[in-house]
Amino acid sequence: MGAWLLAWGSVVCAAAGAADLAVLQTHRLGGEGGWDYLSYDETGRRLFIARGSHVQVVDADSGSVVGDIPATPGVHGVALAADLGKAYASNGRDNSITVFSTGSLETLARIPTPAGLGPDFVAYDEDSHQVLAFNGKSHNLSIIDARNDRLVRMLALGGRPEAAVIDGGGRVFVELEDRNELLRLDLARAEVTGRWPLPGCDEPAGLGLDRAGRTLFVGCHNKTLLTVDADKGAVMDTLSIGEGVDATAFDPVHHQVFSAQADGTLTVLQPAADRHWAVQQTLTTRPGARTLALDPVRHRVYLVTAEFESTPTAPGQGGKKAKPSPRPGTFSLMVVGEAP
């Protein structure tokens, strides 16, 4: 216990000196369609942005559009299998996964998921070479072997999955948005090994993980973020964030947590005492900037949004509010980093 407390004390001291963040650059990307998740490619320093019917590929340094993956109907996100040189896009409208090369951006295959309806969040586990597509309509998980791009099994979840994280030890954590629960999955056994309630959380949406500190960060639509013990499922902190969270990420070097909200705020957390966390900063971004991607090497946060005919609002329990229409050609990328 003493060694753990000493290590946590070092983390707290390091985080206490963390600089405030600022929006460093804004790049106008344009292009058609709405958007959902974006993924950062550390090797190529590119962003893959789901745009409704296609995936936009953006150079993270220049903010230039460098490619496009077409024919991805209802795409929600992209999982990068860097070790295999491939990526996987979840197509919610036709219940399929598009496989493409991260080098040439050429489409390699299309994997149907007939028992998985509405694939949404998608992730890749490098240890097992498995792609995990979480299906919002059928409340289950499609597991794909990335070595041969075949669907190998389905796993029932008992609720509507939202975001998921992988701990590198064969365990996956996923939120159930309609049940206010957090599940722990064992990939090797393909079974649910933990089902934890999230008291004080309404519609969990964002999810981040501190692997070393064994802490999960759950962003909720009632303007709340919970920190949860990844081994016991116990809630440790309840913190205030903005409205309309859709993505949460953890920087393992700077020991910061980022939570992006549709109301135009980015909440930044830092460690406090005894495995607890506190709000370090609430950065004003732009309305609609509810999803993010993290560059863990240069410590940059990327957010996307557009200009709207009306102000974006968060989805509501039991049904989603009407989404405002983005103005054509205004889709943009924001780059957040340490203030100069």
ABEGO torsion letter per residue (X at the ends): XAAAAAAAAAAAAAAAABBBBBBABBBBAEEBEBBBBBBBBAAAGBBBBBAGABBBBBBAAAGBBABBBBGBBGBABBBBBAAAGBBBBBBAAAGBBBBBBAAAGBBABBBBBAABBGBBBBBBBAAAGBBBBBBAAAGBBBBBBAAAGBBABBBBAGEBBBBBBBAGAGBBBBBBAAAGBBBBBBAAAGBBABBBBBBGBBGBABBBBBAAAGBBBBBBAAGBBBBBBAAAGBBABBBBBBBGBABBBBBAAAGBBBBBBAAGBBBBBBBBBGGBBBBABBBBBBBGBABBBBBAAAGBBBBBBBBBABBBBBBBBGEBBBBBBBBBGABBBBBBBBBX
